[in-house]
Amino acid sequence: MNKVILCFCCALFLMGNASAEENNLLTNPSFEIDKDANGIPDGWEFDVKAWTGSKGEINWKKGSGRSGDYSVNISITNDVGSMGVRSLIIPVKPNTTYRVSGWLKSEFSEWKKERSAYFSLNGYKDGKFVKENGYTNAVQLSSEWKEYAVEFSTGTSFDGLVISANLFGSGSIWIDDFSCVEKVEAKP
């Protein structure tokens, strides 16, 4: 009898995890797939932002993932400008609350206040940029993987969302396991 209960509990746990993954709106949230072999994970774009004066590179790295084989690494070699990785536009519902999260770790030779990383959320309507919808505060970076999250509501002004992770100033960050899920209110 105890074995049956244990198996049932394990099955419920696995179904719950599968359900959470199925509800993630992002394509390739852990950067594991690159079908066109261009070195950029499917569903994502690298944003070098050369106009900011940054020098460095963005790489899709094997053997560096938090949960799988891959992650994205952003390295800037000067203290000027920024670089990031961003999702392609994902469809969202009006007047709906979402939770966006992702995992980061970092490597800095020394901490300076002009070095930071954050997630940003940008709203789109009919495929065109409408407004910056929000962002996390500069995250306190760590050499260990750490999850960061932000919740936001869409309102009526946009029907698409782009999520990005950005690095400002010299150093390196690794990014993995993004999630964008509709927040469902618990029913009493």
C-alpha positions in Angstrom: 0.0 0.0 0.0 2.8 2.4 0.9 4.5 1.7 -2.5 1.3 2.6 -4.3 0.9 5.9 -2.4 4.6 6.7 -3.1 4.2 5.9 -6.8 1.0 8.1 -6.9 2.8 11.0 -5.2 5.8 10.7 -7.6 3.4 10.7 -10.6 1.6 13.8 -9.3 5.0 15.6 -8.8 6.1 14.7 -12.4 2.8 15.8 -13.9 3.1 19.1 -12.0 6.6 19.7 -13.3 5.5 18.8 -16.9 2.6 21.2 -16.6 4.8 24.1 -15.5 7.1 23.5 -18.5 4.2 23.2 -20.9 2.9 26.6 -19.7 6.2 28.4 -20.4 5.6 30.8 -23.3 9.2 31.0 -24.3 10.7 29.0 -27.1 13.8 27.1 -26.1 14.0 28.6 -22.6 17.1 26.7 -21.6 19.0 27.5 -24.9 19.4 23.8 -25.8 18.4 24.0 -29.5 20.0 25.6 -32.5 18.5 23.9 -35.5 19.9 26.3 -38.1 23.5 25.9 -36.6 24.1 29.6 -36.6 25.5 29.6 -33.0 22.4 31.4 -31.6 19.8 29.4 -29.7 16.4 29.2 -31.5 13.8 31.7 -30.3 16.5 34.2 -29.2 18.7 37.0 -30.6 22.0 38.3 -29.4 22.0 42.1 -28.9 25.6 43.3 -29.1 24.6 47.0 -28.9 27.8 48.2 -30.5 26.5 51.7 -30.5 27.0 51.8 -26.7 30.7 51.4 -27.1 30.9 47.9 -25.5 33.6 45.5 -26.5 33.3 41.8 -25.9 31.2 38.9 -27.2 28.1 36.9 -26.7 28.4 33.1 -27.0 26.2 30.0 -26.8 28.3 27.8 -24.6 28.2 24.0 -24.3 29.1 22.5 -20.9 28.0 25.6 -19.0 24.3 25.1 -18.5 22.4 25.1 -15.2 20.0 22.3 -16.1 21.1 21.2 -19.5 24.2 21.3 -21.7 24.0 25.0 -22.8 23.8 28.5 -21.5 24.4 32.0 -23.0 27.6 33.8 -21.9 28.0 37.6 -22.2 31.5 38.9 -21.7 32.4 42.6 -21.9 36.0 43.6 -21.8 35.6 47.4 -21.2 33.6 49.4 -18.7 31.5 51.1 -21.5 28.1 50.0 -22.8 26.0 46.9 -22.7 25.2 43.6 -24.4 22.3 41.3 -24.0 20.3 38.3 -25.2 16.6 38.7 -26.0 13.7 36.5 -26.9 11.8 36.8 -30.1 8.3 38.4 -29.6 6.1 36.1 -27.6 2.3 36.5 -27.7 0.6 37.6 -24.4 -3.0 38.2 -23.4 -4.4 41.6 -22.4 -5.0 42.5 -18.8 -3.1 39.4 -17.6 -0.4 39.0 -15.0 2.8 37.1 -15.9 5.9 35.9 -14.0 9.2 36.1 -15.8 12.2 34.4 -14.3 15.7 33.4 -15.3 18.9 32.1 -13.8 22.2 34.0 -13.8 25.7 33.6 -12.5 28.6 36.0 -12.9 32.3 36.5 -12.9 33.9 39.9 -12.2 37.5 40.6 -11.4 36.3 43.2 -8.9 32.9 44.8 -8.1 32.2 48.4 -9.4 28.8 50.1 -9.3 28.8 50.6 -13.0 28.8 46.9 -13.6 25.4 45.3 -13.4 23.0 42.9 -15.0 19.2 43.0 -15.2 16.2 41.6 -17.0 14.0 43.9 -19.1 10.5 43.4 -20.5 9.4 45.3 -23.6 5.8 45.4 -24.9 4.9 45.1 -28.6 1.7 45.7 -30.5 1.2 44.2 -33.9 5.0 43.4 -34.0 6.1 47.0 -33.3 7.7 48.2 -30.1 5.2 50.0 -27.8 6.9 50.5 -24.5 9.3 49.3 -21.9 7.0 47.4 -19.5 9.4 46.8 -16.7 12.7 45.5 -15.6 14.3 44.0 -12.5 16.6 46.2 -10.4 20.3 45.5 -11.0 20.6 42.0 -9.7 23.1 41.1 -7.0 25.3 38.7 -9.0 26.9 35.6 -7.7 29.4 33.0 -9.0 26.7 30.4 -8.3 23.5 30.0 -10.3 20.7 32.2 -8.8 17.1 32.7 -9.9 15.7 36.2 -10.5 12.1 37.0 -11.2 9.7 39.8 -11.8 5.9 39.9 -12.1 4.0 42.3 -14.4 0.6 42.9 -15.9 0.0 43.5 -19.6 -2.8 46.0 -19.6 -4.4 46.6 -23.0 -1.6 48.4 -24.9 0.3 45.4 -26.2 -0.1 41.8 -27.4 3.5 40.7 -27.5 6.5 40.7 -25.2 10.3 40.6 -25.6 12.3 39.5 -22.6 16.0 40.2 -22.3 19.0 39.8 -20.0 21.6 42.5 -20.2 25.1 43.1 -18.9 26.6 46.6 -18.3 30.3 47.1 -17.8 33.2 44.6 -17.9 32.8 41.1 -16.7 30.9 38.0 -17.6 27.4 36.6 -17.0 25.9 33.3 -17.8 22.1 33.1 -18.4 19.9 30.0 -18.5 16.5 28.5 -17.9 14.1 31.4 -18.6 10.4 31.2 -17.9 7.4 33.3 -18.7 4.2 32.0 -17.3 0.7 33.3 -16.8 0.1 33.8 -13.1 -3.0 32.0 -12.1 -4.8 33.2 -9.0 -5.4 30.4 -6.4 -9.1 29.6 -6.1 -10.4 29.2 -2.5 
